[in-house]
Amino acid sequence: MTSSALHTPRGPVTRKDVARYAGVSTAVVSYVVNGGPKRVAPATEAKVQDAIRVLGYRPNAAARALKLGSSETLGLIVPDNSNPFFSLLAHAVEDAAADLGYALVLTNSDGNLAKERRNIRNLAARQVDGVLLASVLFEPDLDDLEKADIPSVLMNHGREAAGFNSIGVDLAAGARIAVEHLIGHGHTRIGLAMGTNVSGEVDGRERGWLEALRDAGVPEGQIVHGEFTRPGGHLAGQRLIASANRPTAIFASSDMQAIGILRAVREAGLTVPGDIALASFDGSVESEYSWPALTTVEQPVRAMAEAAVAALVGAGRGEPAQHRIFPTQLRVRQSCGCP
């Protein structure tokens, strides 16, 4: 019989089993599994890791959470993680959380208030250490989190909401930059494909579009509201193209809408930017690989994710609620008419 067989337990593998197999104390196994707090010699760590692999040891997350008083888990609620922008945001949040030793639970609200509230209740019941929420409301109901003493941060938030930790960009300023760029190309009929929300508030991107037109003395263009999706943009593009005073340029409130507009323009036998120039908002990876590539207002997703996670479980934990605004950047590509 091999020494491996002699050391292999018959029941569920415990930390004691790993320690016995590796010839170390259970404390050393704990340091290796948890990455500290004490350092372990490389040769000893290799023996422990080998024991874990051979025995198939899996740390008991529930027991560890009970001992530490922490689930070491964060929750993230987004409207739709199939949207490349929210997919990028979720990935950045996961990386930032992992850097601090936390796992991430991702949920989708589908832009639905009832589902958003259900996700909040579920995360509160799981006793996560914090929740990051890209809400469909400007001031969402976070009573379930507050009762459970779970901190939260509002993501993708354009302006301050009193009493809430929030992270976002100045939507109006970003939209202004894009629309002013289109005006700089000589366009005086600039339409807006604007995503819908359930809050009833005028979106900052709509305000920025309107302010840029008024300040330049350009007539107010047509607005078409629709979903922040490719089909929503496709429908908005069809309606704008079919209007009596067809715009020569369109600002889309998301890259996904702009992708839909590209299809609508093509189907109408027109070209971008030859017949209709196009600019959008978000700065998703997809904007760079459409054809033509989209001129878009890019949000600093990684910096926002790191700041949000830090506010929950990092350096900013326990600090008074604050709203952090990050700068946007116009990524100029071909869809606006630039070479």
Disulfide bonds with the S-S distance in Angstrom:
none
